[in-house]
Amino acid sequence: MYLILAALALVTYFLWILLDGRNQPPGPWGLPLVGYLPFIDPAKPYETMTKLAQRYGPIFRLSMGQVNAVVLSDPGLIRDALKREEFTGRAPLFITHGIMGGHGIICAEGNLWRDQRRLSIEWLRKMGITKYGPARVTLERRILDGVNELVQDIKRESEKVFAVDLAPLMHHILGNLMNDLVFGQKYDRDDETWQYLQHLQEEGVKHIGVSMAVNFLPFLRHLPSSKRIIEFLLNGKAKTHKIYDSIIEKRRRALLAAQSQPLIGVNEPLGSEAIEADQPPDCILSNFVQETRRREANGRPELAFCSDTQLRHLLADLFGAGVDTTYGTLRWLLLFVARDLEVQRKLRQELRQAAQTTSRTTEGHRQDTLAPPGLDELDMLPYLKACVAETQRLRTVVPLGIPHGTFSESKLAGYRIPANTMIMPLLWAVHMDPKLWEADRFGDPSLFNPERFLDASSGQFVVPAHFMPFQTGKRMCLGDELARNILYLYAIGIFWNFELELFNGDSIDWDGFCGITLTPPTFEVMVKVLPTAE
């Protein structure tokens, strides 16, 4: 009797799958309840998906627990899908809806997402994410403060030990840059709160990635192994928000004196007399507090989007995303370049040439000591840009892409895409496609070769349409320009001052670790301090 019932249940399940899958993209069969999840490599899910793309084509469907997923591996399809309004939702995952509650900007959707994205872009522009102007100069100085600090730290460490692990130095300094831009404050290196936040950020990224199955089968969170991870994430979120509350309250008190100042427009400063003597320059938190006051004063309905809960999640998203993208990519860049002294030679030659050209242009003669190039000289640094871009291609920071969700039934490439479908832009497959990256000219896409981004005739930096490290479309990373500026300036500072040689490179796992982001392994470099001018 039980065997008959089980057989009927299986027949019913497969009939439902067949009927529900009509006119949908092709894809592999899965198991009842869990779908294809057991067959996905948890360590390298992007490789599993890439193999499926090679078998089923540039658009395929698979069941992942309770979630219907459509995976895209063609750059044209990805751009077409992610520019559509009906594809701007977030996938129905436990992390986005269960843990984050749809708050912040990464997990938000609908009117809340549109409002907060518009404001965040506006604030970043006000803080210097522009092509020209005094705000851009100020932002460059804020970034260079960290660059100069890192250079001095590397010099000190290289005098103490034979080989240096640069990761802790960079994590502190890059993290403090984002603290400055997001919260308007910095921490001392040995501050207990800051050490906890760094630990939580590193471990949280890993745990969210390895708890992938819980995203698709939420009931698994009650199992002992998953329960520990979920409790870590929830406790970390609660502790972090408590820390944020104290920062927010301090900032509100600092801005309270400005209530008597007229609030003319969104970009109107509050007046220096309202800011404490040690108050840093503009930051996301200050802008959010000021915008909330404006909405309160004008009785605007958008005030609902400026709740304390939303503020905490927004701050966490902007800080976390900013650190993850720059910290991880910069470490990968140093890892790849440290094993190739010829690449470093080309970089230094380009940097020196740009510095000499700028010095002659601005001063009329060469100075005794050259200054490293800055943001205004980036057009003179195509090889530097190519090295950064090749790093972003070869080790895409989010190889599976940030998944989207469909609000309503739609069509893509002639297939029916149901509502509440998770759309996965498989950036790894795009960035590792031998045809797109001309393996016959530049070699295996799994090899580091900056020449892929240089025009053969002019030597200038070129960006192919199939290169999308910050994704694309309506939900493209809003901090892409900031991330590039940070990466360029830090790379300039490091390779202007040092020659790096990889230590024990044969023992390094070059695949890295895949959580939310693809993080590099621990590695050490031998540091040679270079003269300030050549």
Secondary structure, 3 states (H helix, E strand, C coil): CHHHHHHHHHHHHHHHHHHHCCCCCCCCCCECCCECHHHCCCCCHHHHHHHHHHHHCCEEEEEECCEEEEEECCHHHHHHHHCCHHHCEECCCHHHHHHCCCCCCCCCCHHHHHHHHHHHHHHHHHCCCCCCCHHHHHHHHHHHHHHHHHHHHHHHHHHHCCCECCHHHHHHHHHHHHHHHHCCCCCCCCCHHHHHHHHHHHHHHHHHHHCHHHHHCHHHHHCHHHHHHHHHHHHHHHHHHHHHHHHHHHHHHHHHHHHHCCCCCCCCCCCHHHCCCCCCCCCHHHHHHHHHHHHHHHCCHHHHHHCHHHHHHHHHHHHHHHHHHHHHHHHHHHHHHHCCHHHHHHHHHHHHHHHHHHHHHHHCCCCCCCCCCCHHHHHHCHHHHHHHHHHHHHCCCCCCCCCEECCCCEEECCEEECCCCEEEECHHHHHCCCCCCCHHHHCCCCCCCHHHHECCCCCCECCCCCCCCCCCCCCCCCCHHHHHHHHHHHHHHHHHHEEEEEECHHHCCCCCEECCCEECCCCEEEEEECCCCC
